[in-house]
Amino acid sequence: MDYLKKYKSFLYSYYLSSGIRITIGVVLPALIFSYFNMLSEGVAISLGAMCVSGTDNPGPIHHRRNGMLICLLFLVVTATLTSLSASYPVLLGILITVFCFVYSMIGVYGSRAISIGVSALLIMVLQIGHPGQGREVIIQAAYILLGGLWYTGLSLLLHKFYPYRLSQQALGECMAATANYIRIRALFYDEDVDYDKAYRQMIEQQVIVHQDQELVRELLFKSRYIVKESTNTGRTLLMLFRSLIDLFEKIMTSYHDDYKELHAVFEGTGLMNRYRQLILQLAAELDDISIAVKSGRRSRETKALADAIREVRIFYIEVRNKKRTPATLEYFITMRNILSNIEDIANRIHTLHLYTSYQQKVTITTQPDDYDKFVTRQDFSFKVLTDNLSLQSNFFRHSLRVSLATLAGYIFSLFLQVGHNYWILLTIIVILKPNYSLTKKRNFERLFGTIAGAIIGLIVLYFIKDKTVLFFIMLLLMLGTYSLLRTNYMWSVIFMTPYVLLIFQLLYNTPIKGVLTDRLLDTTIGSVIAFIANLLLVPLWEHEQISSLIANAIDKNTAWFKTVVTSFMGKPVLPMEYRVSRKEAFVALGNLSDAFNRMLAEPKWQQKNISLIHQFVVYNHLLTSHIATLSHFGQQFAAINATKDFIPVTNYIETELSASKTIINGEEPPADATRPPNWQQIDKRVNTLMINRQKELQLGLTDTDTRKLLLAVKSVTDEFKIIYDVTTDVKKVSLQLTAAS
């Protein structure tokens, strides 16, 4: 993507609009109250607004509203108890420990609950420096309540005016992530590609796509006004998302396992590079659509992509006519399938272009209740919490880690003669996450961002003395902080540090040297404590829990495979059943890939069986890709290939995958294993067609019925063979993993 597109994409993104909303929500109360010489009251109201804004994450509006109101309740209670206890160090230490444990444990109820807990801990830390008694405490809590209500009202009001904007922005982000996935797939057509690196990038990007897809499902399928009301905008958004998921399935299709082989066969022809450029054009086209969807405008489609496909097809035919031999015939069939798939993707992108006008007639046959099959409903029962009160729970371990680390930070701050000691606790709370890899990443970003931001703050304050100019710079820094908080934490901290320095300079005229020293020292101490806690306090390493994700990935791929092969048995495939099984396979693949990426960031001595797990992740990705490819062929050639010859193959694949899952779970696989299929019988039809086609080529016959039938039969047969081979590899790695554990 070029820089202009990056700028436009960010300009219309949820992150910028969220940053603007939070900045207005936080700054406005302080400005208004300062006008009436009530700055301290305005700051307290802004504090309430800032804490509530942390829970205003993307999601259905009723979830956002409920989350902000529950957060408000926690803020008032926490602020009151903290202020009352602030003058009693021992009592405050107990309160900090209890609050940190309780507010971290509520993370069992989902990501929004995690945000509520963090906001409550944030207000706790900030109130430590404001001890009070009686009426003073109640007034302070009332100002915080007022600020939270103000921000909640602002957020709900903006949604009332733009009810579809968040869904459009999230859908646009999902399209942009899918476009990046296409770019990574294009790497395999580059002559100088590093295959291991490309596979790692593909796995990482697949995780991002999965997360974005889950967010859009939440926004669309849990929003009553979209799935139940018959507005054209809502129907169009649903159809855009459904088309995008179908598009992603086509992108995942794979027609060859060994790209090195294709590079060797077509070396010197330039064909692989032509394909790479064409795939990159697909990504660029999808980027244009993503920007249009986020902005709510119609995308502009040109003929450039269609012309490029036409040119590549002509070039492919020229190369085929020069280089085609009986030995290379199979590879030309593969390249033709790839080009056909590119054309299919281009047609789907054309359809997405049409939908961005919001003028297409859209008919949704899915019933509102059917959407529940695609989303996960959070269980808010008390049993969920009690079930996690053990060391087997990652949430329990994380809560214990946060409470002990924060208590250590608090005790340390009591003996440290530096102002703003609460920054130590704030650093610990913000950095510590449920898994090691994210905590490690946050730790580095917090330290580096603080140092870089301090330098920027010093430069600004050294050269600029005018308070009006400093105020507007502070607003820009605030906007950058809140806009990047969810996407690029390090840059958010880089903006946040000078923003904090300017606040102290403008509000309290505090000497910059003291504030800067406190900020750097407290952040460093907090980072060190968080690092030690992350490494030593009841850590849960990925190798301890990844087997369940492996078993689940096998199970979901097996279920999807069973659905796909139904069409080859001459039976119809129910669209809803197919979409649900596909979604579950994609989610399982994303969860496994995410866990593997986290494992790579852990200490070397905890990366147990990393090479075997890497092999399995790659094999699982191949399995998902080739099931998607088989599904693609099933839609085209199922009628031609509806034969009982494939029944032994499907039975064997299903049995072997089931056995692999059993092995991963530490159980004994069934003794009566299914016999491998007789490929000679299956290949007989393909070989006959190949011989007939070679005879036709010798006679100079090009476009014949035999060619079309060979394409259909061989393509399907090859996919069954590849899935069979990958299944064998999956079982082999499963046995090796079990033996090594």
Secondary structure, DSSP 8 states (H G I E B T S, - for coil): --HHHHHHHHHTSHHHHHHHHHHHHHHHHHHHHHHTT-HHHHHHHHHHHHHHHTT--SS-HHHHHHHHHHHHHHHHHHHHHHHHHTT-HHHHHHHHHHHHHHHHHGGGG-HHHHHHHHHHHHHHHHHTT----THHHHHHHHHHHHHHHHHHHHHHHHHHH-TTHHHHHHHHHHHHHHHHHHHHHHGGGSTT--HHHHHHHHHHHHHHHHHHHHHHHHHHHT-HHHHTS--HHHHHHHHHHHHHHHHHHHHH--S-S-HHHHHHHTTTT-HHHHHHHHHHHHHHHHHHHHHHHHHTS-----SHHHHHHHHHHHHHHHHHHHH--TTTHHHHHHHHHHHHHHHHHHHHHHHHHHHTTS-S-----S-GGGGGGGS------HHHHHHT-STT-HHHHHHHHHHHHHHHHHHHHHT---S-THHHHHHHHHH--SSHHHHHHHHHHHHHHHHHHHHHHHHHHHH---HHHHHHHHHHHHHHHHHHTTT-HHHHHHHHHHHHHHHIIIII---HHHHHHHHHHHHHHHHHHHHHHHHHSS---GGGTHHHHHHHHHHHHHHHHHHHHGGGGT----HHHHHHHHHHHHHHHHHHHHHHHHHHTS-GGG-TTHHHHHHHHHHHHHHHHHHHHHHHHHHHHTTTT--GGGHHHHHHHHHHHHHHHHHHTT----SS------HHHHHHHHHHHHHHHHHHHHTT--S-HHHHHHHHHHHHHHHHHHHHHHHHHHHHHHHHHHHH-
